[in-house]
Amino acid sequence: MTGSNAMWGGRFAEGPAAVMREINASIPFDKRLWKQDVAGSRAHVAMLGKQGIVEAADAERIAAGLEQVAAGYAADGVPEDLTLEDIHMVTEARLAEAIGPVAGRLHTARSRNDQVATDFRLWVRDAIDEVTGALRGFQTALLARAEEHAASVMPGFTHLQSAQPVTLGHHLMAYWEMASRDVGRFTDARARMNRSPLGSAALAGTGFPVDREATASALGFDGPTRNSLDAVSDRDFAIEYLTSAAQCALHLSRLAEEFVLWASQPFGFVSLSDQWSTGSSIMPQKRNPDAAELVRGHAGRITGCLVSLMVTMKGLPLAYSKDMQDDKPPVFEAHDLLGLCIAAMTGMVESATFRTERMRQVAEAGFSTATDLADWLVREAGVPFREAHHITGRAVARAEALGIGLDALPLGDLTAIDGRITAGVYDVLSVDASVASRMSFGGTAPANVRAAIAAARESMA
């Protein structure tokens, strides 16, 4: 038996090749599960003792030993022993060092299949709590800046062309709404995954009189999973986490892209603080929005993590296959990247200097109140909208020819285009009048923005 693996050496006369040990081992990455692995083992051994499956004295010794192992991990980290393959066997080996052969009783009535499924669910559940907390911080930052700029006028764009004036507060609140949906997706995913696989064993359940309700309750699950085959082979929860993470990253990337554009000299809408900018090795005048660009880039990597796990799982038969060992690296990577992205965007929102005078200047220069002229013709003169659209187009062409804004067009020029236009039209042609008029629910009027902020704060309380 020399050189054989201690876990399954009874079946094999020789140990694995060096390359096999390396490709087979997951301890370099699944050591991140140590807290969850210890927690699952504590719940399992407590149940074994209560059910009489393991003698009470042995259960107590194992529980005390697990405390020693956990303290060692917390102080010194988890040792990477490739011969022990994974966090589960490393923990069992450390437990045996601490309390002797009785440690072997811990694995009664469970398999590494239900063990890892339980550990991974616990880890993802913790990750969701971490992400939603960070998103709440991001939302709080958005609310503060939106309130500050509830009436600050900026150009609204479609096709990146000046469309209609909006307020900066309204624009920022759009991202609050996106983040709110992201929180909802993570919260929904957490509720769906909160069932314990522990007690499903390898795939068929166990003949021991285990109490799965007890272990589920001890670990904060809503109850045990209902099908042992599904329990050990399900990675929906990890894919759903990655789906939520990818969507969240896409939202952050859109705001990051806007910061990149807004910080450029042609836009000049925002100045990012030194904390979130870098310089150039050759061009001393440069101030690069690298943090925003990295958030934008990380969105691609997070999406790649989702695709990676989906492709891994797409054709696997029930129940467990070794391919599933590759489920954790993409989740870990995506979680780390997403945490950085949320923190970076929160910092940028909090510290950015918005150049509202420049925003107003661009809003006023782009004929962004053209729709207001068309709406006025419909509302005040009874002109069909399609005709009003044509009339307004001629007014825009005239203003463009004169190099002035619509609100600066002389009344004579407007009446020459259409005699139904009166001096009352000037009440709607300024950017301030335009945004103030957008009082429909969800519109950009400053009063609406302030009401939306109040409602948002209440929803987060």
C-alpha positions as CSV (number, residue, x, y, z in Angstrom):
1,M,0.0,0.0,0.0
2,T,3.1,2.3,0.0
3,G,2.3,5.4,-2.0
4,S,-1.4,4.7,-2.3
5,N,-4.0,7.3,-1.3
6,A,-5.2,7.1,2.2
7,M,-8.8,7.8,1.2
8,W,-9.3,5.2,-1.4
9,G,-6.1,3.2,-1.2
10,G,-7.9,-0.1,-0.4
11,R,-8.9,-0.4,-4.1
12,F,-5.6,0.7,-5.6
13,A,-2.2,-0.9,-5.2
14,E,-0.2,2.1,-6.4
15,G,-0.4,5.8,-5.8
16,P,-1.4,8.4,-8.4
17,A,1.1,9.9,-10.8
18,A,2.4,13.3,-9.9
19,V,0.4,15.0,-12.6
20,M,-2.7,13.1,-11.5
21,R,-2.2,14.4,-8.0
22,E,-1.9,17.9,-9.3
23,I,-4.9,17.8,-11.7
24,N,-7.0,16.0,-9.1
25,A,-6.4,18.3,-6.2
26,S,-8.6,21.3,-5.5
27,I,-7.1,22.4,-2.2
28,P,-5.3,25.4,-3.8
29,F,-8.7,27.1,-4.4
30,D,-11.3,25.2,-2.3
31,K,-9.4,26.1,0.9
32,R,-11.6,29.2,0.8
33,L,-14.4,27.0,2.0
34,W,-12.8,26.2,5.3
35,K,-15.2,28.2,7.5
36,Q,-18.2,26.6,5.8
37,D,-16.6,23.1,5.9
38,V,-16.0,23.4,9.6
39,A,-19.5,24.7,10.2
40,G,-21.0,21.9,8.2
41,S,-19.0,19.3,10.2
42,R,-20.0,20.8,13.5
43,A,-23.7,20.5,12.5
44,H,-23.2,17.0,11.2
45,V,-21.4,15.6,14.3
46,A,-23.8,17.2,16.7
47,M,-26.6,15.4,14.8
48,L,-24.7,12.1,14.8
49,G,-24.3,12.4,18.6
50,K,-27.9,13.3,19.2
51,Q,-29.1,10.4,17.0
52,G,-26.9,7.9,18.7
53,I,-25.1,7.2,15.4
54,V,-21.8,8.2,17.1
55,E,-21.3,7.9,20.8
56,A,-21.9,11.2,22.6
57,A,-18.4,11.3,24.1
58,D,-16.9,10.8,20.6
59,A,-19.1,13.5,19.2
60,E,-18.0,15.9,21.9
61,R,-14.3,15.1,21.2
62,I,-14.8,15.7,17.5
63,A,-16.6,19.0,18.1
64,A,-13.7,20.2,20.3
65,G,-11.2,19.0,17.7
66,L,-13.0,21.0,15.0
67,E,-12.6,24.1,17.2
68,Q,-8.9,23.5,17.3
69,V,-8.7,23.0,13.5
70,A,-10.6,26.2,12.9
71,A,-8.4,28.1,15.3
72,G,-5.4,26.8,13.4
73,Y,-6.8,27.8,10.0
74,A,-7.6,31.3,11.3
75,A,-4.1,31.8,12.7
76,D,-1.9,30.1,10.0
77,G,-4.1,29.5,7.0
78,V,-5.0,26.2,5.3
79,P,-2.1,24.0,4.3
80,E,-2.0,23.0,0.7
81,D,-1.4,19.2,0.7
82,L,-2.1,17.9,-2.8
83,T,-2.1,14.3,-1.5
84,L,-5.2,15.1,0.6
85,E,-6.9,16.7,-2.5
86,D,-9.4,19.0,-0.9
87,I,-10.5,21.1,2.1
88,H,-12.6,18.2,3.4
89,M,-9.7,15.8,3.6
90,V,-7.3,18.4,4.9
91,T,-9.7,19.2,7.7
92,E,-10.2,15.5,8.5
93,A,-6.4,15.0,8.5
94,R,-5.9,18.0,10.8
95,L,-8.7,16.7,13.1
96,A,-7.0,13.3,13.3
97,E,-3.7,15.0,14.3
98,A,-5.6,16.8,17.1
99,I,-7.8,14.0,18.5
100,G,-6.6,10.7,17.0
101,P,-8.5,8.0,15.2
102,V,-11.9,9.0,16.6
103,A,-11.8,11.7,13.9
104,G,-12.6,9.1,11.4
105,R,-16.1,8.8,12.8
106,L,-17.0,12.3,11.5
107,H,-17.5,11.1,8.0
108,T,-20.2,8.6,9.1
109,A,-23.4,9.0,7.0
110,R,-22.1,11.6,4.6
111,S,-20.0,11.8,1.4
112,R,-17.7,14.4,0.1
113,N,-20.5,14.9,-2.6
114,D,-23.1,16.2,-0.1
115,Q,-20.4,17.8,2.0
116,V,-19.1,20.0,-0.9
117,A,-22.6,20.8,-2.1
118,T,-23.4,22.0,1.4
119,D,-20.2,23.9,1.9
120,F,-20.5,25.6,-1.5
121,R,-24.1,26.7,-0.9
122,L,-23.1,28.1,2.5
123,W,-20.2,30.1,0.8
124,V,-22.4,31.4,-2.0
125,R,-25.0,32.4,0.6
126,D,-22.4,34.4,2.5
127,A,-21.2,35.9,-0.8
128,I,-24.7,37.1,-1.6
129,D,-25.0,38.7,1.8
130,E,-21.6,40.5,1.2
131,V,-22.6,41.7,-2.3
132,T,-26.0,42.9,-1.3
133,G,-24.5,44.9,1.5
134,A,-22.0,46.5,-0.8
135,L,-24.7,47.3,-3.3
136,R,-26.7,49.0,-0.5
137,G,-23.6,51.2,0.0
138,F,-23.5,52.0,-3.7
139,Q,-27.2,52.9,-3.7
140,T,-26.7,55.2,-0.7
141,A,-23.9,57.0,-2.6
142,L,-26.1,57.4,-5.6
143,L,-29.0,58.8,-3.5
144,A,-26.7,61.4,-1.9
145,R,-25.4,62.7,-5.2
146,A,-28.8,62.5,-6.8
147,E,-30.3,64.7,-4.1
148,E,-27.5,67.1,-4.5
149,H,-28.2,67.4,-8.2
150,A,-32.0,66.9,-8.3
151,A,-32.3,70.1,-10.4
152,S,-28.9,70.1,-12.2
153,V,-29.7,70.2,-15.9
154,M,-27.7,67.9,-18.3
155,P,-28.3,66.6,-21.8
156,G,-30.1,63.4,-22.1
157,F,-28.9,61.2,-25.0
158,T,-30.2,58.7,-27.4
159,H,-27.7,57.2,-29.9
160,L,-25.2,59.4,-27.9
161,Q,-26.8,62.4,-29.6
162,S,-28.4,65.2,-27.6
163,A,-32.0,64.3,-27.2
164,Q,-33.9,66.0,-24.3
165,P,-32.7,67.8,-21.2
166,V,-32.8,65.8,-18.0
167,T,-31.5,66.3,-14.5
168,L,-28.3,64.8,-13.3
169,G,-30.3,63.6,-10.3
170,H,-32.7,61.7,-12.5
171,H,-29.7,60.2,-14.4
172,L,-28.1,58.9,-11.3
173,M,-31.4,57.5,-10.0
174,A,-31.6,55.4,-13.1
175,Y,-28.6,53.5,-11.7
176,W,-30.2,53.3,-8.3
177,E,-33.0,51.5,-10.0
178,M,-30.6,49.1,-11.7
179,A,-28.8,48.4,-8.4
180,S,-32.2,47.8,-6.8
181,R,-33.0,45.1,-9.3
182,D,-29.6,43.6,-8.8
183,V,-30.2,43.4,-5.1
184,G,-33.6,41.7,-5.9
185,R,-31.9,39.1,-8.1
186,F,-29.3,38.2,-5.5
187,T,-32.0,38.1,-2.8
188,D,-34.2,35.8,-4.9
189,A,-31.3,33.5,-5.7
190,R,-30.5,33.3,-2.0
191,A,-34.1,32.3,-1.2
192,R,-34.1,29.6,-3.9
193,M,-30.8,28.0,-2.9
194,N,-31.4,28.0,0.9
195,R,-31.9,24.2,1.2
196,S,-29.4,21.8,2.8
197,P,-27.9,18.9,0.8
198,L,-26.3,17.5,3.9
199,G,-27.5,13.9,4.5
200,S,-27.9,13.1,0.8
201,A,-24.5,11.3,1.0
202,A,-23.0,10.2,-2.3
203,L,-26.2,10.3,-4.3
204,A,-28.8,7.9,-2.9
205,G,-29.2,9.1,0.7
206,T,-28.0,7.0,3.7
207,G,-29.1,4.0,5.7
208,F,-28.2,5.8,9.0
209,P,-31.1,7.4,10.9
210,V,-29.9,10.9,10.2
211,D,-32.0,14.0,11.1
212,R,-31.6,16.2,8.0
213,E,-34.0,18.8,9.4
214,A,-31.7,19.3,12.4
215,T,-28.6,19.8,10.4
216,A,-30.5,22.1,8.0
217,S,-31.7,24.2,10.9
218,A,-28.3,24.4,12.5
219,L,-26.8,25.8,9.3
220,G,-29.5,28.4,8.8
221,F,-31.2,26.6,5.9
222,D,-34.9,26.7,5.4
223,G,-35.0,22.9,5.3
224,P,-33.3,19.9,3.5
225,T,-33.3,19.3,-0.2
226,R,-36.0,16.9,-1.4
227,N,-34.0,14.7,-3.8
228,S,-30.6,13.2,-3.0
229,L,-29.6,12.9,-6.7
230,D,-30.5,16.5,-7.4
231,A,-28.9,17.7,-4.1
232,V,-25.4,16.5,-4.9
233,S,-25.4,17.4,-8.6
234,D,-27.2,20.7,-8.5
235,R,-25.1,23.8,-9.2
236,D,-28.1,26.0,-10.2
237,F,-27.4,28.1,-7.2
238,A,-23.8,28.9,-8.4
239,I,-25.0,29.6,-11.9
240,E,-27.7,31.9,-10.6
241,Y,-25.2,33.7,-8.5
242,L,-23.0,34.2,-11.5
243,T,-26.0,35.3,-13.6
244,S,-26.9,37.9,-11.0
245,A,-23.2,39.0,-10.7
246,A,-22.9,39.3,-14.5
247,Q,-26.0,41.5,-14.8
248,C,-24.8,43.6,-11.9
249,A,-21.4,44.0,-13.5
250,L,-23.1,45.1,-16.8
251,H,-24.9,47.9,-14.9
252,L,-21.7,49.0,-13.2
253,S,-19.9,48.9,-16.6
254,R,-22.5,51.2,-18.1
255,L,-21.9,53.8,-15.4
256,A,-18.2,53.3,-15.7
257,E,-18.4,53.9,-19.5
258,E,-20.3,57.1,-18.8
259,F,-17.7,58.3,-16.4
260,V,-15.0,57.6,-19.0
261,L,-16.9,59.6,-21.6
262,W,-17.8,62.4,-19.2
263,A,-14.2,62.7,-17.9
264,S,-12.9,63.2,-21.4
265,Q,-12.1,66.8,-22.6
266,P,-14.8,66.9,-25.3
267,F,-17.5,66.1,-22.7
268,G,-16.0,67.7,-19.6
269,F,-19.0,66.7,-17.4
270,V,-17.0,65.2,-14.5
271,S,-13.7,65.3,-12.8
272,L,-12.7,62.1,-11.1
273,S,-10.7,62.4,-7.9
274,D,-7.0,61.5,-7.7
275,Q,-8.0,58.4,-5.8
276,W,-9.7,56.9,-8.9
277,S,-7.4,58.3,-11.6
278,T,-3.9,57.6,-12.9
279,G,-1.3,59.4,-14.9
280,S,0.8,58.6,-18.0
281,S,4.4,57.4,-18.1
282,I,5.1,59.7,-21.0
283,M,2.4,62.4,-21.2
284,P,2.4,64.5,-18.0
285,Q,-0.9,66.2,-18.8
286,K,-2.9,63.0,-18.7
287,R,-5.5,62.1,-16.1
288,N,-6.8,58.7,-17.0
289,P,-10.0,57.2,-15.6
290,D,-8.4,53.8,-15.2
291,A,-10.6,52.6,-12.3
292,A,-13.7,53.1,-14.5
293,E,-12.0,51.4,-17.4
294,L,-11.1,48.4,-15.2
295,V,-14.7,48.1,-14.0
296,R,-15.8,48.1,-17.6
297,G,-13.2,45.4,-18.4
298,H,-14.0,43.3,-15.4
299,A,-17.6,43.0,-16.6
300,G,-16.3,40.9,-19.4
301,R,-14.4,38.7,-17.1
302,I,-17.4,38.2,-14.8
303,T,-19.6,37.3,-17.8
304,G,-16.9,34.8,-18.8
305,C,-17.1,33.2,-15.4
306,L,-20.8,32.6,-16.0
307,V,-20.2,31.1,-19.4
308,S,-17.4,28.9,-18.0
309,L,-19.6,27.3,-15.4
310,M,-22.6,26.9,-17.7
311,V,-20.5,25.1,-20.3
312,T,-19.0,22.9,-17.5
313,M,-22.5,21.8,-16.4
314,K,-24.3,21.7,-19.7
315,G,-23.9,17.9,-20.5
316,L,-23.2,16.2,-17.2
317,P,-25.3,13.1,-16.3
318,L,-26.5,12.6,-12.8
319,A,-25.1,12.6,-10.2
320,Y,-21.6,13.9,-9.4
321,S,-18.8,14.1,-12.0
322,K,-15.3,15.3,-11.4
323,D,-15.9,18.2,-13.9
324,M,-17.9,19.8,-11.0
325,Q,-14.6,20.4,-9.2
326,D,-14.3,23.3,-11.6
327,D,-17.4,24.9,-10.3
328,K,-15.7,27.0,-7.6
329,P,-12.9,28.9,-9.4
330,P,-15.3,31.0,-11.7
331,V,-17.5,31.8,-8.7
332,F,-14.6,32.8,-6.5
333,E,-13.1,34.9,-9.3
334,A,-16.4,36.6,-10.2
335,H,-17.1,37.4,-6.6
336,D,-13.7,39.0,-6.0
337,L,-14.0,41.0,-9.2
338,L,-17.5,42.2,-8.5
339,G,-16.6,43.3,-5.0
340,L,-13.8,45.4,-6.5
341,C,-16.1,46.9,-9.1
342,I,-18.8,47.9,-6.6
343,A,-16.3,49.4,-4.2
344,A,-14.6,51.4,-7.1
345,M,-17.9,52.7,-8.5
346,T,-19.1,53.6,-5.0
347,G,-15.9,55.6,-4.5
348,M,-16.1,57.3,-7.8
349,V,-19.8,58.3,-7.3
350,E,-19.0,59.7,-3.8
351,S,-15.9,61.7,-4.8
352,A,-16.6,62.8,-8.4
353,T,-16.9,66.5,-9.1
354,F,-19.8,67.1,-11.5
355,R,-19.3,70.1,-13.8
356,T,-22.9,71.2,-13.9
357,E,-22.3,74.4,-15.8
358,R,-20.7,72.4,-18.6
359,M,-23.6,70.0,-18.6
360,R,-26.0,72.8,-18.8
361,Q,-24.1,74.4,-21.7
362,V,-24.2,71.2,-23.7
363,A,-27.9,70.7,-23.0
364,E,-28.7,74.2,-24.2
365,A,-26.5,73.8,-27.3
366,G,-28.1,70.7,-28.7
367,F,-31.7,71.9,-29.5
368,S,-32.7,69.5,-26.8
369,T,-36.0,71.3,-26.2
370,A,-37.3,70.6,-29.8
371,T,-39.8,68.1,-28.5
372,D,-41.1,70.8,-26.1
373,L,-41.8,73.0,-29.1
374,A,-43.6,70.2,-30.9
375,D,-45.6,69.3,-27.8
376,W,-46.6,73.0,-27.3
377,L,-47.9,73.1,-30.9
378,V,-50.0,70.1,-30.2
379,R,-51.2,71.3,-26.8
380,E,-51.7,75.0,-27.5
381,A,-52.4,75.2,-31.2
382,G,-54.2,71.9,-31.8
383,V,-51.6,70.9,-34.4
384,P,-51.4,67.1,-35.2
385,F,-48.1,65.8,-33.8
386,R,-46.7,64.7,-37.1
387,E,-47.3,68.2,-38.5
388,A,-45.8,69.7,-35.3
389,H,-42.8,67.5,-35.8
390,H,-42.2,68.9,-39.3
391,I,-42.7,72.5,-38.1
392,T,-40.2,72.0,-35.3
393,G,-37.7,70.5,-37.6
394,R,-37.8,73.7,-39.7
395,A,-37.4,75.8,-36.5
396,V,-34.3,73.7,-35.6
397,A,-32.9,74.2,-39.0
398,R,-33.4,78.0,-38.8
399,A,-31.8,78.2,-35.3
400,E,-28.9,76.1,-36.5
401,A,-28.4,78.4,-39.5
402,L,-28.3,81.4,-37.1
403,G,-26.0,79.6,-34.6
404,I,-28.4,80.1,-31.7
405,G,-30.6,78.0,-29.5
406,L,-34.3,77.5,-30.0
407,D,-35.1,79.7,-27.1
408,A,-33.2,82.5,-28.7
409,L,-35.0,82.4,-32.0
410,P,-36.9,85.7,-32.6
411,L,-40.6,85.4,-32.6
412,G,-40.7,86.7,-36.1
413,D,-38.7,83.8,-37.4
414,L,-41.0,81.3,-35.6
415,T,-44.2,82.9,-36.9
416,A,-42.7,82.9,-40.4
417,I,-42.4,79.2,-40.1
418,D,-46.0,78.8,-38.7
419,G,-48.3,81.6,-37.9
420,R,-50.0,79.6,-35.0
421,I,-46.8,80.1,-32.9
422,T,-47.2,82.8,-30.2
423,A,-44.9,84.4,-27.6
424,G,-46.2,81.8,-25.1
425,V,-43.9,79.3,-26.7
426,Y,-40.9,80.8,-24.9
427,D,-42.4,79.4,-21.6
428,V,-41.3,75.9,-22.7
429,L,-38.1,76.4,-24.7
430,S,-35.6,76.8,-21.9
431,V,-33.9,73.7,-20.5
432,D,-35.2,74.5,-17.0
433,A,-38.8,74.8,-18.2
434,S,-38.4,71.5,-20.2
435,V,-37.2,69.5,-17.2
436,A,-39.8,71.1,-14.9
437,S,-42.6,70.1,-17.2
438,R,-41.7,66.4,-17.2
439,M,-44.0,65.6,-14.2
440,S,-45.3,62.3,-15.5
441,F,-44.6,59.5,-13.0
442,G,-41.0,58.5,-13.5
443,G,-40.2,61.7,-15.3
444,T,-37.1,64.0,-14.8
445,A,-38.8,67.0,-13.1
446,P,-36.8,68.0,-10.0
447,A,-39.9,67.5,-7.9
448,N,-40.2,63.9,-9.2
449,V,-36.5,63.3,-8.6
450,R,-36.8,64.4,-5.0
451,A,-39.9,62.2,-4.5
452,A,-38.2,59.2,-6.0
453,I,-35.2,59.7,-3.7
454,A,-37.5,59.9,-0.6
455,A,-39.3,56.7,-1.7
456,A,-35.9,55.0,-2.4
457,R,-34.7,55.9,1.1
458,E,-37.8,54.5,2.6
459,S,-37.5,51.3,0.7
460,M,-33.9,50.8,2.0
461,A,-34.8,51.6,5.6
